[in-house]
């Protein structure tokens, strides 16, 4: 799981990592409003990849 920041744009739910790398992972979870479930990979993920999330702080309502 990775901390994420959720937002809605043009009717689409979008999420981005809250931190830039693994060394800041614990700090990024503190500012996250969702958790992103990402399988391990050596190549990373491209923008637009569908991911599963776990909403925090009361859900995903804008």
NORSULDA-V496049 format. One line per field, one symbol per residue. ss: DSSP state (~ for helix, > for strand, _ for the rest). phi: phi as a letter, one per 30 degrees, with the letter a starting at -180 (. if undefined). A space follows every 50 residues. Layout:
ss: ???
phi: ???
This chain:
ss: _>>>>>>>>__>>>>>>____~~~~~~~~~~__>>>>_____________ _>>>>_______
phi: .bdbccacbhicdbbbddbdaddcedddddcdcacccbddaccibdejdd bcbcdchjjcdd
